Amino acid sequence: MSDADAHATCTVGQLARLTGVSPDTIRHYERVGVLPAAVRGANGYRRFPADAARRVMLVRRALDAGFSLADLRSVLGVRDRGGAPCHEVYAMAERRLAELNERIGELERLRDELHAALQQWRVQLERATRGQRVGLLDAWAAGAAPKRRPRAALQRR
């Protein structure tokens, strides 16, 4: 990086365009601490260093992999203070992989259930007259025992 690049800064809008996220996302990342606080110019505008784009892309990629903003705030804070959070990152990634494998298993079971239901429904619909209600979803729900975690528990933390 040249001396000029080291002192180059960009506004929220410029950083958003560079990284493909919204200006609100940039401000949110700063607010939650995954993006260091920007310096304010005389006009009050936030000015981020040129390497902030790399940081935003790191955050986006980590979020895509299932890391939470709280996870990232923690490990990036350690890193920003000169520490090496590599073991924590590894442990987080291991946990996320286990969660993904569990979710994949749940999705495979759901796919199989839906495939079987479609086969049964096809037969029911072929026997029914046009416009007759056969209660496909009701029958499916009645036969389903709660096997999976609640939907909210499966979403990113």
C-alpha positions in Angstrom: 0.0 0.0 0.0 1.4 3.4 -1.0 1.6 6.4 1.4 -1.3 7.9 -0.6 -3.4 4.8 -0.2 -2.7 4.6 3.6 -4.2 8.1 4.0 -7.1 7.6 1.5 -10.5 7.6 3.0 -14.0 7.1 1.7 -17.5 8.1 2.8 -20.2 5.7 3.9 -21.7 5.9 0.4 -18.4 5.2 -1.3 -17.7 2.3 1.0 -21.2 0.9 0.4 -20.7 1.1 -3.4 -17.3 -0.6 -3.1 -18.6 -3.5 -1.1 -22.1 -3.9 -2.5 -24.0 -3.2 0.7 -26.2 -0.4 1.8 -25.0 2.7 3.6 -27.3 1.6 6.5 -25.4 -1.7 6.7 -22.1 0.2 6.9 -23.5 2.4 9.7 -24.9 -0.7 11.4 -21.5 -2.5 11.3 -19.9 0.5 12.8 -22.6 0.8 15.5 -22.2 -2.9 16.5 -18.4 -2.8 16.5 -17.4 -5.0 13.6 -16.2 -2.0 11.7 -14.0 0.5 13.6 -15.5 3.9 14.3 -15.0 6.3 11.4 -13.2 9.6 11.7 -15.6 12.5 11.3 -14.6 15.2 8.8 -15.2 18.9 9.4 -18.5 18.5 7.6 -19.5 15.7 10.1 -19.4 13.0 7.4 -17.9 9.7 8.4 -14.6 8.9 6.7 -13.4 5.3 6.7 -9.9 4.2 5.9 -9.3 2.6 2.5 -8.9 -0.9 4.1 -12.4 -0.7 5.6 -13.7 -2.3 2.3 -11.6 -5.4 3.1 -13.1 -5.5 6.6 -16.7 -5.2 5.3 -16.1 -8.0 2.8 -14.6 -10.1 5.6 -17.8 -9.5 7.7 -20.1 -10.3 4.8 -18.3 -13.6 4.0 -18.3 -14.6 7.7 -22.0 -13.8 8.1 -22.7 -15.9 5.0 -20.9 -18.8 6.7 -23.1 -18.4 9.8 -20.9 -16.4 12.1 -22.9 -13.9 14.1 -22.1 -10.2 14.5 -21.5 -10.8 18.1 -18.9 -13.5 17.2 -17.3 -11.2 14.8 -17.2 -8.3 17.2 -15.4 -10.5 19.7 -12.8 -12.0 17.4 -12.2 -8.8 15.5 -11.8 -6.8 18.7 -9.1 -9.3 19.8 -7.4 -9.0 16.5 -7.6 -5.2 16.5 -5.9 -5.1 19.9 -3.0 -7.2 18.5 -4.3 -10.6 19.6 -4.6 -13.8 17.7 -8.2 -15.2 18.0 -7.4 -18.0 15.6 -8.4 -20.8 18.0 -11.7 -19.1 18.8 -12.4 -18.6 15.1 -11.6 -22.3 14.5 -13.9 -23.4 17.3 -16.7 -21.2 16.0 -16.4 -22.6 12.5 -16.4 -26.1 13.9 -19.7 -25.4 15.7 -21.2 -23.8 12.7 -20.3 -26.8 10.5 -21.9 -29.1 13.0 -25.1 -26.9 12.9 -25.1 -26.9 9.1 -24.7 -30.7 9.0 -27.7 -31.0 11.4 -29.7 -28.6 9.4 -28.9 -30.5 6.2 -30.1 -33.7 7.8 -33.3 -32.0 8.8 -33.8 -30.6 5.3 -33.2 -34.1 3.8 -35.9 -35.6 6.1 -38.3 -32.8 5.2 -37.6 -33.4 1.5 -38.4 -37.1 1.9 -41.6 -36.3 3.9 -42.7 -33.9 1.2 -41.9 -36.3 -1.6 -44.0 -39.0 0.1 -46.8 -36.6 0.8 -46.8 -35.5 -2.9 -47.2 -39.2 -3.9 -50.1 -39.7 -1.6 -51.7 -36.3 -2.6 -51.5 -37.2 -6.3 -53.5 -40.4 -5.6 -56.0 -38.4 -3.5 -56.4 -35.7 -6.1 -56.9 -38.3 -8.9 -59.8 -39.8 -6.9 -61.4 -36.5 -6.0 -63.8 -34.6 -8.2 -62.7 -31.2 -9.5 -63.3 -28.6 -6.8 -63.7 -31.1 -4.0 -61.7 -30.3 -0.9 -59.5 -33.3 0.1 -57.6 -31.6 3.0 -54.1 -32.3 1.9 -52.3 -30.0 4.4 -54.6 -30.9 7.2 -53.9 -34.6 6.7 -50.2 -34.0 6.5 -50.1 -31.8 9.7 -52.2 -34.4 11.6 -49.7 -37.1 10.7 -46.6 -35.1 11.6 -45.1 -35.4 15.0 -42.9 -32.5 16.1 -39.5 -33.9 15.1 -37.6 -30.7 14.4 -36.5 -27.7 16.4 -38.7 -24.6 16.1 -37.9 -22.6 13.0 -36.6 -19.6 14.9 -33.9 -21.8 16.5 -32.6 -22.8 13.1 -31.9 -19.2 12.0 -28.6 -17.5 12.3 -27.7 -16.4 15.8 
